[in-house]
Amino acid sequence: MFDFKARVEKLRQKMRVDCVVIAQVANPEANAYYYSGTEEPFLAYVTKEKSVAFTDEDLKEKTFPQFDEVCPWKEAKGFYKKFFPKNKIKSVGLDFSTDANRVGFRLLKKKARVRVTDCSTELEGLRAIKDEQEKKLIRKAQEITKECVQEAVERGVKGRTENEIAGFLEYACRKKGFALDSFPPIVATAPKNAVPHAIPSQAKCKDMILIDCGATCWQYHGDFTTTHYEGKSKEINDAVEAVREAKKAAERIAKPGVHGKKLAHAAEKVINEYGFEKHSFRKAGLALGHSLGLKVHDGFRLEDVTLAKGMVFTIEPGIYIPKRFGVRFEDVVFP
């Protein structure tokens, strides 16, 4: 499905150490899955000339052509003791983005007598540009997410608790053969929806609800937010319209070569024009969007990068008026 061999080669070209160690133990990890394609326990040592991997997969059933040598997981223990001296390894990059890797390798520097650095940021950066298959999976995850949200809204939200709506979303996704597990779904009625990442409760929806959730498809994430309002408040209706228009303004200029800050400025300008400048997403300390992929926050914040072809990210402006109401709309962009 994926060109894992090209991914390993790209890693080799970008390496700033003698060896990069990639590992996952109990749970699938984004960086390990990106290079291995397995959810099983996995360990790989990658140098510029050689790569050796260890896996718990049945090697008779699955091959790993991206690595020069593949061995059973049981042979991984202590492998570095011979591998490092034999290959003159003096510096090692480790993925410290997970507890398992931090705990498993924190003594490596002392035992192996090598210089150890955290390369999690570099590994995430290599995932920033998505290939066509990755984009296809993200689109599918987003499509399923939107369908579940639409079904929940069409079923009716007024009088239902936040937990009931969240449960329906999860059930609807499972019924379609997927999981709504990019993150625990956010379902918040006013005034709780003024808290950007509110946790669902037994509060009943009256006339306003914010829903933020994401399905996954082959480990790739969706992330979608909508705000549904059935009331007659001019202020809230204005806020809803302002955020919709702010999102559109950012999407119109979301093209390769444009810096993410320009998108944020465009979105905030619209919100300010509607008179909500004191309560914009920026005033709430939020970014306009983030990279999306094997993690729901898959690396960069939108304001920190110049857009490039192959990047996949969210745009999610919002208005948050404490103790009163919040509005957010979010979708995924493929420039």
C-alpha positions as CSV (number, residue, x, y, z in Angstrom):
1,M,0.0,0.0,0.0
2,F,2.7,2.5,1.0
3,D,6.2,2.9,-0.4
4,F,8.0,2.1,2.8
5,K,11.3,1.7,1.1
6,A,11.2,5.3,-0.1
7,R,10.3,6.4,3.4
8,V,13.4,4.7,4.9
9,E,15.6,6.1,2.2
10,K,14.3,9.6,2.8
11,L,15.1,9.1,6.5
12,R,18.6,8.1,5.6
13,Q,19.1,11.2,3.6
14,K,17.9,13.5,6.4
15,M,19.7,11.8,9.2
16,R,22.0,13.9,11.4
17,V,23.2,11.1,13.5
18,D,25.0,7.8,12.9
19,C,21.9,5.7,13.7
20,V,18.2,6.3,14.2
21,V,16.3,3.8,16.5
22,I,12.6,3.4,15.9
23,A,10.5,1.4,18.3
24,Q,7.0,0.5,19.5
25,V,6.2,-1.9,22.3
26,A,2.6,-2.3,23.5
27,N,0.7,0.1,21.2
28,P,1.0,1.4,17.6
29,E,3.2,4.5,17.5
30,A,3.0,7.0,14.6
31,N,6.7,7.1,13.7
32,A,7.2,3.3,14.0
33,Y,4.1,2.6,12.0
34,Y,5.1,5.1,9.3
35,Y,8.3,3.1,8.5
36,S,7.1,-0.5,9.3
37,G,3.4,-0.7,8.5
38,T,2.9,-3.0,11.5
39,E,1.0,-2.5,14.7
40,E,2.9,-5.3,16.5
41,P,6.0,-4.8,18.7
42,F,8.7,-3.4,16.4
43,L,12.3,-2.2,16.6
44,A,14.6,-0.9,13.9
45,Y,18.2,0.4,13.7
46,V,18.7,2.5,10.7
47,T,22.1,3.8,9.6
48,K,23.1,5.5,6.3
49,E,24.4,2.2,5.0
50,K,22.4,-0.5,6.8
51,S,19.1,-1.2,8.5
52,V,18.1,-4.0,10.8
53,A,14.5,-4.6,12.1
54,F,12.9,-6.8,14.7
55,T,9.2,-7.7,14.7
56,D,6.7,-9.8,16.4
57,E,4.9,-10.4,13.0
58,D,5.0,-13.8,11.4
59,L,7.8,-13.3,8.9
60,K,6.5,-16.1,6.8
61,E,3.3,-14.2,6.3
62,K,4.6,-10.7,5.9
63,T,7.8,-9.2,4.4
64,F,9.6,-6.0,5.2
65,P,11.6,-5.2,2.0
66,Q,12.4,-1.7,3.3
67,F,14.9,-3.1,5.7
68,D,18.1,-4.9,4.8
69,E,17.7,-7.5,7.5
70,V,14.6,-8.6,9.5
71,C,14.7,-10.7,12.6
72,P,12.3,-12.2,15.1
73,W,11.4,-9.9,18.1
74,K,12.9,-12.3,20.6
75,E,16.4,-11.6,19.1
76,A,16.2,-7.8,19.7
77,K,17.4,-7.8,23.3
78,G,20.9,-6.4,23.7
79,F,21.4,-6.3,19.9
80,Y,22.9,-2.8,20.1
81,K,25.8,-4.1,22.2
82,K,27.3,-5.7,19.1
83,F,25.7,-3.5,16.4
84,F,27.0,-0.1,17.6
85,P,30.7,-1.1,18.0
86,K,30.7,-3.1,14.7
87,N,29.3,-0.2,12.7
88,K,31.2,2.5,14.6
89,I,28.1,4.2,15.9
90,K,28.9,7.3,18.0
91,S,25.6,9.2,17.9
92,V,22.0,7.8,18.1
93,G,18.7,9.5,17.5
94,L,15.7,8.2,19.5
95,D,12.0,8.9,19.3
96,F,11.2,10.3,22.7
97,S,7.6,11.2,21.7
98,T,6.2,8.3,23.7
99,D,6.6,7.0,27.2
100,A,7.7,3.6,26.0
101,N,10.6,4.9,24.1
102,R,11.7,7.3,26.8
103,V,11.7,4.6,29.5
104,G,13.1,1.9,27.3
105,F,16.1,3.8,26.0
106,R,16.9,6.4,28.7
107,L,19.8,4.3,29.9
108,L,21.2,3.6,26.4
109,K,23.6,6.5,26.6
110,K,25.3,5.1,29.7
111,K,25.3,1.5,28.6
112,A,26.2,1.9,25.0
113,R,28.5,4.9,25.4
114,V,27.1,6.8,22.6
115,R,25.7,10.4,22.2
116,V,21.9,10.1,22.4
117,T,19.6,12.8,21.1
118,D,15.8,13.1,20.7
119,C,14.8,13.0,17.1
120,S,11.0,12.9,17.5
121,T,10.7,16.4,15.9
122,E,12.7,15.4,12.9
123,L,10.7,12.2,12.4
124,E,7.5,14.1,12.6
125,G,8.8,16.6,10.1
126,L,9.5,13.7,7.6
127,R,5.8,12.8,7.8
128,A,4.6,16.3,7.0
129,I,4.3,15.7,3.3
130,K,1.6,13.1,2.6
131,D,1.6,10.8,-0.5
132,E,-1.6,10.1,-2.4
133,Q,-2.5,7.0,-0.5
134,E,-2.2,8.8,2.8
135,K,-4.4,11.6,1.5
136,K,-6.9,9.1,0.3
137,L,-7.1,7.6,3.8
138,I,-7.5,11.0,5.5
139,R,-10.2,11.9,3.1
140,K,-12.1,8.7,3.9
141,A,-11.7,9.3,7.6
142,Q,-13.0,12.8,7.2
143,E,-15.9,11.6,5.1
144,I,-17.0,9.1,7.7
145,T,-16.7,11.7,10.4
146,K,-18.9,14.2,8.6
147,E,-21.5,11.5,7.9
148,C,-21.7,10.6,11.6
149,V,-22.1,14.3,12.7
150,Q,-24.8,14.8,10.0
151,E,-26.7,11.8,11.3
152,A,-26.5,13.1,14.9
153,V,-27.8,16.5,13.9
154,E,-30.5,15.2,11.7
155,R,-31.6,12.8,14.5
156,G,-32.1,15.9,16.7
157,V,-29.9,17.3,19.4
158,K,-32.4,19.5,21.4
159,G,-33.2,17.9,24.7
160,R,-30.5,15.3,24.4
161,T,-27.5,15.2,26.8
162,E,-24.0,15.8,25.6
163,N,-23.1,12.3,26.6
164,E,-26.0,10.9,24.6
165,I,-25.0,12.7,21.5
166,A,-21.3,11.7,21.9
167,G,-22.5,8.1,22.4
168,F,-24.6,8.2,19.2
169,L,-21.6,9.6,17.2
170,E,-19.4,6.7,18.4
171,Y,-22.1,4.1,17.7
172,A,-22.8,5.6,14.2
173,C,-19.1,5.4,13.4
174,R,-18.8,1.8,14.6
175,K,-21.8,0.8,12.6
176,K,-20.0,2.1,9.5
177,G,-17.1,-0.2,10.3
178,F,-14.8,2.6,11.7
179,A,-13.9,4.0,15.0
180,L,-14.4,7.6,16.2
181,D,-11.2,7.5,18.1
182,S,-9.0,10.3,16.8
183,F,-9.7,11.8,20.3
184,P,-12.6,11.6,22.7
185,P,-15.5,13.4,21.0
186,I,-16.2,16.9,22.1
187,V,-19.9,17.7,22.5
188,A,-20.7,20.9,24.3
189,T,-23.8,23.0,24.7
190,A,-23.7,26.7,25.7
191,P,-22.1,28.0,27.8
192,K,-19.7,25.0,28.0
193,N,-18.9,25.4,24.3
194,A,-17.0,28.5,25.2
195,V,-14.3,26.1,26.6
196,P,-12.5,24.9,23.4
197,H,-12.0,21.3,24.5
198,A,-14.9,20.7,26.8
199,I,-15.7,17.2,28.0
200,P,-19.3,15.8,27.4
201,S,-21.5,15.7,30.5
202,Q,-25.2,15.1,31.4
203,A,-26.0,18.7,30.4
204,K,-28.9,18.9,28.0
205,C,-28.8,20.7,24.7
206,K,-31.2,23.6,24.5
207,D,-30.7,25.4,21.2
208,M,-26.9,25.3,20.6
209,I,-24.3,22.5,20.4
210,L,-20.7,22.3,19.3
211,I,-19.4,18.9,18.0
212,D,-15.8,18.2,17.4
213,C,-14.7,14.6,16.6
214,G,-12.7,12.4,14.2
215,A,-12.8,8.9,12.8
216,T,-9.7,6.9,11.8
217,C,-9.0,4.9,8.7
218,W,-6.0,2.6,8.7
219,Q,-4.4,4.7,11.5
220,Y,-5.0,8.0,9.6
221,H,-7.2,10.6,11.4
222,G,-10.1,12.8,10.5
223,D,-10.9,16.0,12.5
224,F,-14.2,17.9,12.0
225,T,-16.0,20.5,14.0
226,T,-19.4,22.1,13.5
227,T,-21.6,24.4,15.6
228,H,-25.4,23.9,15.4
229,Y,-27.7,26.7,16.6
230,E,-31.5,26.8,16.4
231,G,-32.1,30.0,18.4
232,K,-32.9,33.6,17.5
233,S,-30.1,35.5,19.2
234,K,-28.6,38.0,16.8
235,E,-25.3,37.9,18.6
236,I,-24.9,34.2,18.3
237,N,-26.1,34.1,14.7
238,D,-23.6,36.8,13.9
239,A,-20.9,34.8,15.6
240,V,-21.8,31.7,13.6
241,E,-21.7,33.6,10.4
242,A,-18.4,35.3,11.3
243,V,-16.7,32.0,11.9
244,R,-18.1,30.4,8.8
245,E,-16.8,33.4,6.7
246,A,-13.4,33.4,8.6
247,K,-12.9,29.7,7.7
248,K,-13.7,30.4,4.0
249,A,-11.3,33.4,4.0
250,A,-8.5,31.2,5.2
251,E,-9.3,28.4,2.8
252,R,-9.3,30.7,-0.2
253,I,-5.6,31.5,0.2
254,A,-4.5,28.1,1.5
255,K,-2.0,27.4,-1.3
256,P,1.6,26.1,-1.5
257,G,4.0,29.0,-0.9
258,V,1.7,30.9,1.4
259,H,2.8,31.1,5.1
260,G,0.2,29.9,7.6
261,K,0.3,33.2,9.4
262,K,-1.4,34.8,6.4
263,L,-4.3,32.4,6.8
264,A,-4.6,33.2,10.5
265,H,-4.6,36.9,9.7
266,A,-7.3,36.5,7.1
267,A,-9.5,34.5,9.4
268,E,-9.0,36.9,12.3
269,K,-9.7,39.9,10.1
270,V,-13.2,38.6,9.3
271,I,-13.9,37.9,13.0
272,N,-12.8,41.4,13.9
273,E,-15.0,42.9,11.2
274,Y,-18.0,41.2,12.8
275,G,-17.1,42.8,16.2
276,F,-15.7,39.8,18.0
277,E,-12.1,40.9,18.1
278,K,-11.9,40.4,21.9
279,H,-13.0,36.8,21.6
280,S,-11.3,35.3,18.5
281,F,-9.4,32.0,18.5
282,R,-6.1,33.9,18.8
283,K,-7.3,35.7,21.9
284,A,-8.2,32.3,23.3
285,G,-4.6,31.2,22.7
286,L,-5.5,28.8,19.9
287,A,-3.8,28.2,16.5
288,L,-5.9,28.4,13.3
289,G,-5.0,24.8,12.5
290,H,-2.6,21.9,12.7
291,S,-1.1,19.1,10.6
292,L,-3.1,15.9,10.4
293,G,-2.1,12.3,9.6
294,L,-1.0,9.4,11.8
295,K,-1.7,11.7,14.7
296,V,-4.6,14.1,15.0
297,H,-2.0,16.8,15.8
298,D,0.6,15.4,13.5
299,G,3.5,17.9,13.9
300,F,3.2,21.5,12.9
301,R,0.9,24.3,13.9
302,L,-0.4,26.1,10.9
303,E,1.0,29.5,11.8
304,D,4.5,28.0,12.0
305,V,5.0,26.8,8.4
306,T,5.0,27.8,4.8
307,L,2.5,25.6,3.0
308,A,3.8,23.0,0.6
309,K,2.2,20.6,-1.8
310,G,1.3,17.4,0.0
311,M,0.7,19.0,3.4
312,V,-2.6,18.1,5.0
313,F,-4.0,20.3,7.8
314,T,-7.0,21.6,9.5
315,I,-8.5,25.2,9.5
316,E,-10.6,25.8,12.6
317,P,-11.3,29.5,13.5
318,G,-13.5,30.1,16.5
319,I,-15.1,32.6,18.8
320,Y,-15.1,32.0,22.5
321,I,-17.0,34.2,24.9
322,P,-16.4,32.9,28.5
323,K,-19.4,31.7,30.4
324,R,-21.7,32.5,27.5
325,F,-21.1,30.6,24.2
326,G,-18.5,29.4,21.8
327,V,-18.5,28.8,18.0
328,R,-16.0,26.7,15.9
329,F,-16.0,25.3,12.4
330,E,-13.3,23.0,11.2
331,D,-12.4,21.0,8.1
332,V,-9.3,19.4,6.5
333,V,-7.5,21.1,3.7
334,F,-5.3,19.5,1.0
335,P,-3.5,22.4,-0.8
